[in-house]
Amino acid sequence: MAIRRMDHVSVVVDDLEDAIAFFVELGMEREGAAQIEGPWVDRINGLDGVRVDITMMRTPDGHGRLELTKFHNPTAISAEPKNALGNTLGLRSVMFAVDDIDATVAGLRAHGAELVGEVAQYEDSYRLCYVRGPAGVIVALAEELS
């Protein structure tokens, strides 16, 4: 038995529309949306009365997907500090390759994103940074240098 592919990463957000706008600014495309509820979703989540709205976002190359999830019931809870850093246990970041890191950061700042540290260069290969996005998720950006 082996993994066939990684299907998507799920991010639980408080404001779905803001999260969609953030990831559209990053260059992702809305693939679809649905309201999900019922006994089957309760069973897989181990929760009662689950009602969520999800929006699936797709990277421009069509290979990466991000599921943005807004819980209406039960209310979403925070499992860690609001501004957790990179050394906090659990999923910390989702990385995207970008063409122009400075322009990308500027566009994301218009949607409330903040740099976690600063834009830094790794050898002669990449310029990299972390920005904090919707629901505190850290989005890592990498610009390959020619």
Secondary structure, 3 states (H helix, E strand, C coil): CCCCCCCCEEEECCCHHHHHHHHHHHCCEEEEEEEEECHHHHHHHCCCCCEEEEEEEECCCCCCEEEEEEEEECCCCCCCCCCCCCCCCCCCEEEEEECCHHHHHHHHHCCCCEECCCCEEECCCEEEEEEECHHHCEEEEEEECC
